[in-house]
Amino acid sequence: MDFTSLVAAIGMQADPTTLAIMVLATFLGMIVGALPGLGTVTALAIVLPFTFVLSPTQAIGMLTAIYVSSVYGGSVPAILINVPGTPQSAATALDGYPMAQSGRAAEALGWVTVASAIGGIFSMIVLMFLAPQLAQVAVQFGSIETFALIVFSLTTIAWVSAGNPLKGLLAGLIGIVMSTVGIDALSGVERFTFGNFELSAGLHVVPILIGLFALSEVFASAAQPVSGVTGKVVSAGFKVAPLQEWKPVRKTLLRSSVIGTFLGILPGVGATAASLIGYAQARSSSDSAQSFGKGNPEGIVASEAANNAVTGGALVPTLALGIPGDAATAVMLGALVVHGITPGVNLFQGSPDLVNFVFVALLVANVMMLIVGALAAQMFSRVLKLPHALIMGGVVALSLAGSYVTRFSMVDLWVTVIAGILGLFLRFANVPLAPIVIGFILGQPFEESLRKGLIITDMQPLRFFNSPIAVLFFAITAAVVAWPLLAKARAARH
């Protein structure tokens, strides 16, 4: 690692404006994460348009802080009212809420906050060392290898979404089709513009993100009766357990951090799976497994260290290959592109200061999460009592304003509303939304790499298999597709 660029990155991070923006973003991310029904992607989608007036480093710092803190924020209602603010905090409620019910809510929040920070910092260290190495491998990627990699990424993301591969593949295909709107970069022909000049520039990622995640959440909430907060909101404080109580959970803390980081690197797996797997592994290997579900701090540590370790892990393929690890990093990737930053080996070679800034920002974001989480714990119970209609009204206002300021275009407003309606119907049909975003972002490089590869091979796609790297990715893709089918067939046979 270049020590000079690291020092420069630390200097950029020390800028008072950047630090102030990150503190505010950390607070905002916790609030949005703590409000059931919103979550990480919604938070990122809402604030993305407002990063346009910031410098690239300030924008990265803001989005990183929201990414980290919103994942943590979902654990707060899981502990206080037994309603996870985000899906990745579902396992936290299993032991967090019983601990709060026994009068130890402050202690539960202490376990959650420290475990989250440790898991996030662990994944940052892995990101720092692994991403540059992976980017160096990407130097050998031409159009054919890039096409094979994107095929693998799209297939994997779709397959792990919502347990239904066909719906996941359908969602990814919708995203790819949406990416074709506008002027074809290779031929100059307009596609799907319907005579509208503004559509010739193509669809922008921000209105699509806001519509699919933020606005569709409001529509879905409006379509259901508001039941309010179930149960009594437990008053919250903050208390870190003594050091001797942390010693028995050290192995669980490390194991869950490794699980979360590894699963974060795999495209599409996400923090929810990491949290559940981390919790299951802790329970199966614990000497006090019978106390899980009754307020065992080891269960809280296992869940939170795993889901927050995903943050750094998911950024590994995002920064090194330009392949988002999950829906949240898809938004982050969109933000990088909007600010003129292209992930991949050129980023590591041409802008080492910026790469190191991402590492430093992730570290600072986790430290800020620890500090702000401790100081703001008293306020969380009040936030959870806010009227549901007030929260959703604010989301609509921010969503529409953010979509319009992206390009000051009424078309973007209509795209946001249409994407929100589409997202609503897809939610009712249990079609995952994340593959749409991934498909949209990867759609253009997917098409361009395929067409350039066909030009290189003189329109003979079988020559794609002359590349060892492409063959490797095609083989892995085939295994990913075939494995669940074989498992289902074997289960049916027995």
C-alpha positions as CSV (number, residue, x, y, z in Angstrom):
1,M,0.0,0.0,0.0
2,D,1.2,3.5,-0.9
3,F,2.0,5.2,2.4
4,T,1.9,8.7,0.7
5,S,-1.6,8.2,-0.7
6,L,-2.8,6.9,2.6
7,V,-1.5,10.0,4.4
8,A,-3.2,12.1,1.7
9,A,-6.5,10.2,2.3
10,I,-6.2,10.8,6.0
11,G,-5.8,14.5,5.3
12,M,-8.9,14.6,3.1
13,Q,-10.8,12.8,5.9
14,A,-9.6,15.3,8.5
15,D,-11.4,18.1,6.6
16,P,-13.8,19.7,9.1
17,T,-16.6,19.9,6.5
18,T,-16.3,16.2,5.6
19,L,-16.3,15.2,9.2
20,A,-19.4,17.3,9.9
21,I,-21.2,15.8,6.9
22,M,-20.3,12.3,8.1
23,V,-21.5,13.0,11.6
24,L,-24.9,14.3,10.3
25,A,-25.1,11.3,7.9
26,T,-24.4,8.8,10.7
27,F,-27.2,10.3,12.7
28,L,-29.6,10.3,9.7
29,G,-28.6,6.7,8.8
30,M,-29.4,5.5,12.3
31,I,-32.8,7.3,12.3
32,V,-33.8,5.8,8.9
33,G,-32.5,2.4,9.8
34,A,-34.4,2.5,13.1
35,L,-37.7,3.3,11.4
36,P,-39.4,0.0,10.5
37,G,-40.2,-0.3,6.8
38,L,-37.4,2.0,5.5
39,G,-33.8,0.7,5.6
40,T,-30.4,1.1,4.1
41,V,-31.2,1.2,0.4
42,T,-34.1,3.7,1.0
43,A,-31.8,5.9,3.0
44,L,-29.1,5.9,0.4
45,A,-31.5,6.4,-2.5
46,I,-33.1,9.5,-0.7
47,V,-29.8,11.3,0.0
48,L,-28.1,10.4,-3.3
49,P,-29.3,13.4,-5.2
50,F,-28.2,15.7,-2.5
51,T,-24.6,14.5,-2.9
52,F,-24.4,16.2,-6.3
53,V,-23.4,19.5,-4.7
54,L,-20.6,17.9,-2.7
55,S,-17.1,17.0,-3.7
56,P,-16.4,13.4,-4.5
57,T,-14.7,12.8,-1.1
58,Q,-17.6,14.4,0.8
59,A,-20.2,12.4,-1.2
60,I,-18.3,9.2,-0.5
61,G,-18.0,10.0,3.2
62,M,-21.7,10.8,3.5
63,L,-22.9,7.7,1.7
64,T,-20.4,5.5,3.6
65,A,-21.6,6.8,6.9
66,I,-25.3,6.3,6.0
67,Y,-24.5,2.8,4.7
68,V,-22.8,1.7,7.9
69,S,-25.1,3.4,10.4
70,S,-28.4,2.4,8.8
71,V,-27.4,-1.3,8.9
72,Y,-26.8,-0.8,12.7
73,G,-29.9,1.4,13.2
74,G,-32.2,-1.5,12.3
75,S,-31.2,-3.3,15.5
76,V,-32.6,-0.5,17.7
77,P,-36.3,-1.3,17.2
78,A,-35.5,-5.0,17.1
79,I,-34.3,-4.6,20.7
80,L,-36.8,-2.0,22.0
81,I,-40.1,-3.1,20.3
82,N,-39.3,-6.5,18.8
83,V,-39.7,-5.1,15.3
84,P,-36.5,-5.2,13.2
85,G,-36.0,-1.9,11.4
86,T,-34.3,-3.7,8.6
87,P,-34.4,-7.4,7.6
88,Q,-30.8,-7.9,8.5
89,S,-31.7,-7.2,12.2
90,A,-34.3,-10.0,12.5
91,A,-31.9,-12.3,14.2
92,T,-30.9,-9.6,16.7
93,A,-34.5,-9.4,18.0
94,L,-34.3,-13.1,19.0
95,D,-32.1,-12.2,22.0
96,G,-32.1,-8.4,22.0
97,Y,-35.8,-8.0,22.9
98,P,-35.8,-10.6,25.7
99,M,-32.8,-8.8,27.2
100,A,-34.6,-5.5,27.0
101,Q,-37.7,-7.1,28.5
102,S,-35.7,-8.2,31.5
103,G,-34.6,-4.5,32.1
104,R,-31.3,-4.7,30.3
105,A,-32.1,-2.6,27.2
106,A,-29.1,-0.3,27.8
107,E,-26.8,-3.3,28.0
108,A,-28.4,-4.8,24.8
109,L,-27.7,-1.6,22.9
110,G,-24.2,-1.7,24.2
111,W,-23.6,-5.2,22.9
112,V,-25.1,-4.3,19.5
113,T,-23.2,-1.1,19.0
114,V,-19.7,-2.5,19.9
115,A,-20.2,-5.7,18.0
116,S,-21.4,-3.7,14.9
117,A,-18.4,-1.5,15.1
118,I,-15.9,-4.4,15.4
119,G,-17.6,-6.3,12.5
120,G,-17.4,-3.2,10.3
121,I,-13.8,-2.4,11.1
122,F,-12.8,-6.1,10.5
123,S,-14.4,-6.0,7.1
124,M,-12.7,-2.6,6.4
125,I,-9.3,-4.2,7.0
126,V,-10.2,-7.1,4.6
127,L,-11.3,-4.6,2.0
128,M,-8.1,-2.6,2.3
129,F,-5.9,-5.7,1.5
130,L,-8.2,-7.7,-0.8
131,A,-9.7,-5.1,-3.1
132,P,-6.3,-3.9,-4.6
133,Q,-5.3,-7.6,-5.3
134,L,-8.6,-8.3,-7.0
135,A,-8.3,-5.2,-9.1
136,Q,-4.9,-6.3,-10.3
137,V,-6.4,-9.6,-11.5
138,A,-9.0,-7.5,-13.4
139,V,-6.1,-6.0,-15.6
140,Q,-6.3,-9.3,-17.6
141,F,-10.0,-8.7,-18.4
142,G,-10.9,-7.9,-22.0
143,S,-14.4,-7.6,-23.4
144,I,-15.0,-11.4,-23.4
145,E,-13.8,-11.8,-19.8
146,T,-15.9,-8.8,-18.7
147,F,-19.0,-10.3,-20.3
148,A,-18.4,-13.7,-18.5
149,L,-18.0,-11.9,-15.2
150,I,-21.2,-9.9,-15.6
151,V,-23.1,-13.0,-16.6
152,F,-21.9,-14.7,-13.4
153,S,-22.8,-11.7,-11.3
154,L,-26.3,-11.3,-12.7
155,T,-27.1,-15.0,-12.4
156,T,-25.8,-15.1,-8.8
157,I,-27.7,-12.0,-7.7
158,A,-30.9,-13.2,-9.3
159,W,-30.6,-16.7,-7.9
160,V,-30.2,-15.7,-4.3
161,S,-33.0,-13.2,-4.4
162,A,-36.2,-14.1,-2.4
163,G,-35.6,-17.8,-2.9
164,N,-37.3,-17.8,-6.4
165,P,-34.7,-17.9,-9.2
166,L,-37.2,-17.3,-12.0
167,K,-38.5,-14.1,-10.3
168,G,-35.0,-13.0,-9.6
169,L,-33.9,-13.6,-13.2
170,L,-37.1,-11.7,-14.4
171,A,-36.2,-8.8,-12.2
172,G,-32.6,-8.7,-13.5
173,L,-33.9,-8.8,-17.1
174,I,-36.2,-5.8,-16.4
175,G,-33.2,-3.9,-15.2
176,I,-31.2,-4.7,-18.3
177,V,-34.1,-3.7,-20.6
178,M,-34.4,-0.4,-18.8
179,S,-30.7,0.2,-19.4
180,T,-31.2,0.1,-23.1
181,V,-33.4,3.3,-23.2
182,G,-31.7,6.1,-25.0
183,I,-29.1,6.4,-27.8
184,D,-27.1,3.2,-28.6
185,A,-23.5,4.0,-27.8
186,L,-22.2,1.8,-30.7
187,S,-24.7,2.5,-33.5
188,G,-26.2,5.9,-32.5
189,V,-29.7,4.6,-33.0
190,E,-32.5,5.7,-30.6
191,R,-34.1,3.0,-28.6
192,F,-37.4,3.1,-26.6
193,T,-37.5,6.9,-26.6
194,F,-41.0,7.0,-28.2
195,G,-40.1,10.3,-29.8
196,N,-39.3,12.0,-26.5
197,F,-36.1,14.0,-26.8
198,E,-35.4,13.8,-23.0
199,L,-35.4,10.0,-23.1
200,S,-32.6,10.0,-25.7
201,A,-30.2,10.6,-22.8
202,G,-31.3,7.4,-21.2
203,L,-32.8,6.8,-17.8
204,H,-30.9,8.0,-14.8
205,V,-30.2,5.6,-12.0
206,V,-31.3,8.0,-9.2
207,P,-35.0,8.3,-10.1
208,I,-35.2,4.5,-10.6
209,L,-33.6,3.8,-7.3
210,I,-35.8,6.3,-5.5
211,G,-39.0,5.1,-7.1
212,L,-38.3,1.3,-6.7
213,F,-37.2,1.5,-3.1
214,A,-38.4,4.7,-1.4
215,L,-41.6,5.5,-3.2
216,S,-42.8,1.9,-3.5
217,E,-42.3,1.5,0.2
218,V,-44.6,4.4,0.8
219,F,-47.2,2.9,-1.6
220,A,-47.0,-0.5,0.0
221,S,-47.4,1.1,3.4
222,A,-50.4,3.0,2.3
223,A,-52.0,-0.1,0.9
224,Q,-51.9,-1.8,4.3
225,P,-53.7,-0.8,7.5
226,V,-51.5,1.1,9.9
227,S,-51.4,-0.9,13.1
228,G,-48.9,1.4,14.9
229,V,-46.2,0.2,17.1
230,T,-47.0,-3.1,18.7
231,G,-46.1,-3.4,22.3
232,K,-44.6,-0.9,24.7
233,V,-41.5,1.0,23.6
234,V,-38.8,0.2,26.1
235,S,-36.9,3.2,27.4
236,A,-33.3,3.1,26.1
237,G,-30.0,4.0,27.6
238,F,-26.5,2.8,26.8
239,K,-24.1,0.5,28.7
240,V,-21.1,-1.4,27.6
241,A,-20.6,-4.7,29.3
242,P,-17.4,-5.2,31.4
243,L,-14.4,-6.6,29.6
244,Q,-14.6,-10.0,31.3
245,E,-18.1,-10.5,29.8
246,W,-16.6,-10.0,26.3
247,K,-14.0,-12.7,26.7
248,P,-16.4,-15.7,26.3
249,V,-17.8,-14.2,23.0
250,R,-14.5,-13.4,21.3
251,K,-14.6,-16.5,19.1
252,T,-18.2,-15.7,18.1
253,L,-17.3,-12.1,17.4
254,L,-14.4,-13.2,15.1
255,R,-16.3,-16.0,13.4
256,S,-19.3,-13.8,12.6
257,S,-17.0,-11.0,11.3
258,V,-15.4,-13.5,8.9
259,I,-18.8,-14.9,7.8
260,G,-20.2,-11.4,7.2
261,T,-17.2,-10.3,5.2
262,F,-17.1,-13.4,3.1
263,L,-20.8,-13.4,2.3
264,G,-20.6,-9.7,1.6
265,I,-18.0,-10.3,-1.1
266,L,-20.3,-12.8,-2.8
267,P,-22.7,-10.7,-5.1
268,G,-26.3,-10.7,-3.9
269,V,-26.1,-12.6,-0.7
270,G,-26.3,-9.6,1.6
271,A,-26.5,-8.8,5.3
272,T,-29.7,-10.7,6.1
273,A,-28.2,-14.0,5.1
274,A,-25.0,-13.2,6.9
275,S,-26.9,-12.3,10.1
276,L,-28.9,-15.5,10.1
277,I,-25.9,-17.7,9.3
278,G,-23.8,-16.0,11.9
279,Y,-26.5,-16.5,14.5
280,A,-27.0,-20.1,13.6
281,Q,-23.3,-20.9,13.7
282,A,-23.0,-19.2,17.1
283,R,-25.9,-21.2,18.5
284,S,-24.7,-24.5,17.2
285,S,-21.2,-24.1,18.6
286,S,-22.1,-22.4,21.9
287,D,-21.9,-24.2,25.3
288,S,-25.0,-22.3,26.3
289,A,-27.1,-22.9,23.2
290,Q,-30.2,-23.5,25.4
291,S,-30.1,-19.8,26.5
292,F,-30.3,-18.5,22.9
293,G,-33.6,-16.7,22.4
294,K,-33.8,-15.8,26.1
295,G,-31.4,-12.8,26.1
296,N,-28.0,-14.4,25.5
297,P,-25.6,-11.6,24.5
298,E,-23.7,-14.1,22.3
299,G,-26.7,-14.2,20.0
300,I,-26.7,-10.4,19.7
301,V,-23.0,-10.3,19.0
302,A,-23.2,-13.0,16.4
303,S,-26.0,-11.3,14.4
304,E,-24.7,-7.8,14.5
305,A,-21.0,-8.5,13.9
306,A,-22.0,-10.5,10.8
307,N,-24.5,-8.0,9.3
308,N,-22.1,-5.1,9.7
309,A,-19.1,-7.0,8.4
310,V,-21.0,-7.2,5.1
311,T,-20.5,-3.5,4.5
312,G,-16.8,-3.8,3.8
313,G,-17.1,-7.1,2.1
314,A,-19.7,-5.9,-0.4
315,L,-17.4,-3.0,-1.3
316,V,-14.6,-5.4,-2.4
317,P,-16.2,-6.4,-5.8
318,T,-17.7,-2.9,-6.1
319,L,-14.4,-1.1,-6.0
320,A,-12.2,-3.7,-7.6
321,L,-14.5,-4.9,-10.5
322,G,-17.4,-2.4,-10.6
323,I,-19.7,-5.3,-9.7
324,P,-22.0,-4.2,-6.7
325,G,-22.2,-6.8,-3.9
326,D,-25.8,-5.9,-3.0
327,A,-28.5,-3.3,-3.6
328,A,-26.9,-0.8,-1.2
329,T,-23.5,-1.0,-2.9
330,A,-25.4,-0.6,-6.3
331,V,-26.5,2.8,-5.0
332,M,-22.9,3.5,-3.9
333,L,-21.7,2.4,-7.4
334,G,-24.2,4.8,-9.0
335,A,-23.0,7.6,-6.8
336,L,-19.4,7.0,-7.9
337,V,-20.3,7.0,-11.5
338,V,-22.3,10.2,-11.1
339,H,-19.2,11.8,-9.6
340,G,-17.1,10.7,-12.5
341,I,-15.4,7.8,-10.6
342,T,-15.1,4.5,-12.5
343,P,-14.3,1.5,-10.2
344,G,-11.8,-1.0,-11.3
345,V,-8.0,-1.3,-11.8
346,N,-7.9,2.3,-13.3
347,L,-9.3,3.7,-10.1
348,F,-6.6,1.9,-8.0
349,Q,-3.8,2.9,-10.3
350,G,-5.0,6.4,-11.3
351,S,-6.6,7.6,-8.0
352,P,-4.9,5.8,-5.1
353,D,-5.7,8.8,-2.8
354,L,-9.4,8.3,-3.5
355,V,-9.3,4.6,-2.9
356,N,-7.5,5.0,0.4
357,F,-10.1,7.7,1.3
358,V,-12.8,5.0,1.0
359,F,-10.9,2.8,3.4
360,V,-10.3,5.6,5.9
361,A,-14.0,6.8,5.5
362,L,-15.2,3.3,6.3
363,L,-13.1,3.2,9.4
364,V,-14.2,6.6,10.6
365,A,-17.9,5.8,9.8
366,N,-17.7,2.8,12.1
367,V,-16.1,4.8,14.9
368,M,-18.7,7.5,14.5
369,M,-21.4,4.9,14.6
370,L,-20.0,3.7,17.9
371,I,-19.9,7.3,19.4
372,V,-23.2,8.6,18.0
373,G,-24.9,5.3,18.9
374,A,-23.8,5.7,22.5
375,L,-24.8,9.4,22.7
376,A,-28.2,9.1,20.9
377,A,-29.5,6.0,22.6
378,Q,-31.8,8.0,24.8
379,M,-33.5,9.5,21.8
380,F,-34.4,6.3,19.9
381,S,-37.5,5.4,21.9
382,R,-38.9,8.9,21.1
383,V,-38.2,8.5,17.4
384,L,-40.0,5.2,17.3
385,K,-43.2,7.0,18.6
386,L,-43.4,9.4,15.6
387,P,-46.6,9.1,13.6
388,H,-46.4,6.8,10.7
389,A,-48.1,9.2,8.3
390,L,-45.6,11.9,9.2
391,I,-42.6,9.7,8.4
392,M,-44.0,8.5,5.1
393,G,-45.0,12.0,4.0
394,G,-41.5,13.1,4.6
395,V,-40.2,10.2,2.5
396,V,-42.5,11.2,-0.4
397,A,-41.4,14.9,-0.3
398,L,-37.7,14.0,-0.2
399,S,-38.1,11.4,-2.9
400,L,-39.8,13.7,-5.4
401,A,-37.5,16.6,-4.7
402,G,-34.4,14.4,-5.0
403,S,-35.5,13.0,-8.3
404,Y,-36.2,16.4,-9.8
405,V,-32.9,18.0,-8.8
406,T,-31.0,15.1,-10.4
407,R,-31.3,16.7,-13.9
408,F,-34.1,19.2,-13.3
409,S,-36.3,17.1,-15.6
410,M,-40.0,16.4,-15.3
411,V,-39.3,13.1,-17.1
412,D,-37.3,12.0,-14.1
413,L,-40.3,12.8,-11.8
414,W,-42.5,10.6,-14.0
415,V,-39.8,7.9,-14.0
416,T,-39.8,8.0,-10.2
417,V,-43.5,7.6,-10.0
418,I,-43.7,4.9,-12.6
419,A,-40.8,3.0,-10.9
420,G,-42.6,3.4,-7.6
421,I,-45.8,1.8,-9.0
422,L,-43.8,-0.9,-10.7
423,G,-42.0,-1.6,-7.4
424,L,-45.3,-1.8,-5.6
425,F,-46.7,-4.5,-8.0
426,L,-43.4,-6.4,-7.9
427,R,-43.5,-6.4,-4.1
428,F,-47.0,-7.8,-4.1
429,A,-45.8,-10.5,-6.5
430,N,-42.8,-11.2,-4.3
431,V,-40.4,-10.3,-7.1
432,P,-37.1,-9.0,-5.6
433,L,-36.2,-5.4,-6.4
434,A,-32.5,-5.5,-5.9
435,P,-31.7,-7.5,-9.2
436,I,-33.5,-4.7,-11.1
437,V,-31.0,-2.2,-9.9
438,I,-28.0,-4.5,-10.5
439,G,-29.4,-5.3,-14.0
440,F,-29.8,-1.6,-14.8
441,I,-26.3,-0.7,-13.7
442,L,-24.6,-3.7,-15.3
443,G,-26.9,-3.6,-18.4
444,Q,-24.8,-1.2,-20.5
445,P,-21.4,-2.9,-19.8
446,F,-23.1,-6.2,-20.3
447,E,-24.3,-5.2,-23.8
448,E,-21.2,-3.4,-24.8
449,S,-18.8,-6.3,-23.7
450,L,-21.0,-8.8,-25.5
451,R,-21.1,-6.8,-28.8
452,K,-17.4,-6.0,-28.7
453,G,-16.6,-9.6,-27.9
454,L,-18.6,-10.7,-31.0
455,I,-16.7,-8.2,-33.1
456,I,-13.4,-9.5,-31.8
457,T,-14.4,-13.2,-32.5
458,D,-15.9,-12.3,-35.9
459,M,-19.5,-13.1,-34.7
460,Q,-18.5,-16.5,-33.4
461,P,-19.7,-16.7,-29.8
462,L,-18.2,-20.2,-29.3
463,R,-14.8,-18.6,-29.5
464,F,-15.6,-16.9,-26.2
465,F,-14.6,-20.3,-24.7
466,N,-11.0,-19.8,-25.9
467,S,-10.4,-17.5,-22.9
468,P,-9.5,-19.5,-19.8
469,I,-10.9,-16.7,-17.5
470,A,-14.2,-16.6,-19.4
471,V,-14.4,-20.4,-19.2
472,L,-13.9,-20.3,-15.5
473,F,-16.7,-17.8,-15.0
474,F,-19.0,-19.6,-17.3
475,A,-18.4,-22.9,-15.4
476,I,-19.1,-21.2,-12.0
477,T,-22.3,-19.7,-13.5
478,A,-23.4,-23.1,-14.7
479,A,-22.7,-24.6,-11.3
480,V,-24.7,-21.8,-9.5
481,V,-27.6,-22.4,-11.8
482,A,-27.5,-26.2,-11.7
483,W,-26.9,-26.7,-8.0
484,P,-30.4,-25.7,-6.7
485,L,-32.0,-27.7,-9.5
486,L,-30.0,-30.8,-8.7
487,A,-30.7,-30.4,-5.0
488,K,-34.5,-30.1,-5.6
489,A,-34.4,-33.1,-7.9
490,R,-32.5,-35.1,-5.3
491,A,-35.0,-34.1,-2.6
492,A,-38.0,-35.0,-4.8
493,R,-36.4,-38.4,-5.5
494,H,-36.1,-39.2,-1.7
